[in-house]
Amino acid sequence: MAAESPMAYPEADVDRVLTALSDPACRTLLSELLEPLTAQDLDDRCDLSTSTVYRKLDLLTESGLVEKRVTLTPNHTHTTEYRITFDELTLSLDDDGRLACPIGLGK
């Protein structure tokens, strides 16, 4: 009898996750997202062009590895922050022999 996971995690699109993780710029952004940051914060911290930061954030968001949150600032303007959506990431084979990628949420 297989042990059950303590939490049920949503299934990510394996191709999108692997595409994002294989991209050095995406990995750079992930390594900076230990706390929620704006695209401008990431642009300031990373040696990437502004357009690359936005393109890679889109890829990371579409893959489910990063989420985008719009918040209201104290001066009543909107700001968009990005944050990692996972604590752990695993690849496994499902019962049909296909790759599965549950994203361990909790951050």
Protein Blocks (a to p, Z undefined) as FASTA:
>chain_A
ZZddfbdcddddfklmmmmmmpmklmmmmmmmmbccdfklmmmmpccdfklmmmmmmmmm
mnopaccdddddfkopacdddddfbfbdcddddfkopacddddehZZ
